[in-house]
Amino acid sequence: MSDDDTEHPVTATPPESPFRTTGTDHVTIWGSNAEDTIAFYRDLLGMALVLRQPNLDDPSQTHLFFDTGDGRILTVFVSDDRPSNQGRLRTPVGGVHHLSFSVAPEDFEDVVAALEEDGRGYNVFDRGIFHSLYTNDNNGLIVELSTDKYDIPDDRRGEVLATAQRIREEDGADYAHDSHLEAALEELDIDAEAYDLPDASSGVGGVD
C-alpha cells in the first residue's frame, strides 16, 4: 500500500469537514446551438427541457435546463451562431473529461439501437462495478450512459463500493472486478439481483 493510500483511505464514512454537500444540483456545459443540443439531450437521451432563459451573466447566450431523470439538472449555454463540433475535445486540467448519466438496465439494448439509428458511434465496456456505453454529444463531449450490474439500493451504493475496494486491495487486483462486487454484497448481506447485460471488455487501458 502506498503512502497516498494510507493518507487518503477509501471509505463510505463521511470525512471530518466543515460541512457536507447534499448531492449534485446541476452541471453546466458550454454548448453549441439550441437546435442540435435539444436534439441530442431531449430527443435522443430523453431529458425533459424544463427551463429556457437568457444566461444571466451574458444575456446574449441562451441557458437551457434539462432534467436528467431524477430531478438533477444539466444546463447548457447555447447560441445560434455556434455550430456543433463533430470532433473530440482536448481536455485541459480543470476541464470536464466526460458526463455520465444513468440508464435502466432493461433499456440498455434500446439505448444501443437508438444510437445506431441516430448514426452515432459508441463503445460498450464492462467496468467491473458497472456497465458503460460511451458516445459523443453534439459538442464533441464524451457522454457515458452507465447502468448498474446489480439492483443495489441507492442509499448503500457508497458502502458497497468502499467494501469492494477493500476486497480488491486484499485480492491484489488492479481494479474492482465483478467478483469483488459480489463479495461485497455478500459481506454486507445485501440481496441484490444481477441484471442481464451484454459481455464486454473492461477497456483499452491495458489494466488487467
N, C-alpha and C positions, 0 to 999 in steps of 0.2 A: 504493500500500500504506500502510495506516495505521500509526501508532506501535505500536498494540496488536498488529498482525500481525507487526511486526518484533520486538517484545519477547517475544511468545508464538507462535513459529512452529509450524506443524502438521508433525509428523514421526513416523514409526514408531520412531525411535531412542529408547530409554528415557532419561528425564531423569537428571541428576545429583541424586539424592535420598538421604536417609539409608537408605532401604530401598524395596523394591518390593512391591506386592501381587501375589498369585499368581492372582487370579481373584475371581469373586463367589461367596461362600459361601452367603449367603441374604439375602433381603429380607423384612422383616416389615411387615404392614399391620394396621391396626385394623379389624376386620370386624364384621359384624352377628351373626347366629346361625349355629350349626353346620350346620343343615339346608340353608339357602339357599347357604351358602358351599361346602359339599361338592357340591351340585347343580351349581354353576357350574364350579368348578375341577376337580373329579374327573369328574363325569358328562358335562359338556359339553366341556371342554377336554382331558379325558383324562389329567389328572395323578394319579398314584397317591397316595393318602393313606398316608404311610409312618410317621407318628407322631402320637399324640394324648396329651396330658398336661396337667396344670394349668400355667398361667402361673406360673413360679417367683417372679416379682416380685409377682404378685397372684393367689393360688390361686382366687379367685372366678371368674376367666376361664379358658377352655379354650384351649390352644395347639395349633393344627393345623399339621402339616408336610406339604407336598406336594412330590413330585419333579417338577420342571418338564420332565423328559425327558432331561437329561444329567447327572443327579446333583446339579445345583444346586437349591437348596431355596427355595420360597416358604412362609413361615409366616404364619398369620393368628390374631390374638386374637379369640375369639368368646364370646358369652354368649347364652343362650336368651332373655333378656329384651330383647334389642335387635332391633327389626325391620329388615329390609333397607331400603335407601334407593333409591328409583326415580329420584331427580333427580340432576343433575350436581353435582359438588362444586366449591366455590371453592377455589383453590389459593393459599395464602399463601406468602410467602418461606420457604424451607426445607421446603415441602410437596412431595409427590410429584405430578407432573403426570400421569404415566401409567406403567403397567408394559408392557413389551414382551416377548413370547415368540416363539420361532421355530416355524414350521411348515414341513413339507416342501412344496416347490413343487408336487409332483404331487397334494398333498392340498388345494390352495387352493380348488378348486371345491367339494370336500366340506365345507370349513370354511364357505363361504358358505351351502351348503344346510342345514347343521346349525344355523346361526344363524337362518336363516329359519324352519326348523321349530320352533325354540325361541321364535319370536316376538320376536327381538331385532333392533333396528335396527343398521345398520353403514354404514361408508363405506370405499371402496377407493381407494387413491392409489398412483400411480407416483412414488416419491420419488427417482428418478434412479439411485441406487445400490442400491436395494432396493424391494420391493413391500410395501405395508402395508394391513391392514384394521383399522379401529378400531371398537370396540363398548364397552359398559359392563358391568361386573360387577354383582353384586347389592348392592354397597355404593355404587354411583354412581361408582366409579373408572373412568377410561378405561383400557381394555386394548387394546393393539396386538398383532396377530398378524402377524408380519413374515416374509417369505421372501426368500431371495437370488435375484437375477436370473441369476446365473452360478454354476457349481459351483466356487467359489473355495476352495482349501484353507484350513482354519481357521487354520493357522499363518502364512498370508500375507495374511490379511484386512486387518490394520492397514497393511501395506506397500502393498497395493493402494489403500486409501482415501487414504493420505497422498499417493501418486503422483497419484491422480485429483484431489485437492485442488490440487496444484501445477499440473496441466494446466488445471484450471478457472480458476485465477487468471491464468494466461498467456492464456487464451481470453477473459478479461474477463467471464465468465458469473457470474450472481448465485448460482447453486447448481450442484452437480455433476449433470450430465446423463448419460444412458446412454452418449453418445459419449465422455465423459471417462473413464468406467469402461472402455469398450472400449479406448481408447487406453492406459490404464494397464496393462491386461492384456497388450496387445501389447508395450509397452515393457519390462515385466518378464518377457516370454517365458513367460507362463502360458497354457496351452492350456485355457481354461475354456469349457465348453458353455453356451449360453444356454438358460434354461428357457422353456417356453411359458406365458406369463401373460397375463391379460386386459389390454386397453388401459384406461388410467385417467388422470385429470388429476393434476397434481403436488400440488394442494391448493387452498386457498381464501385463501391469504395474500397474493395479489397479486404474488408473486415470479415474474419472467419466466424 
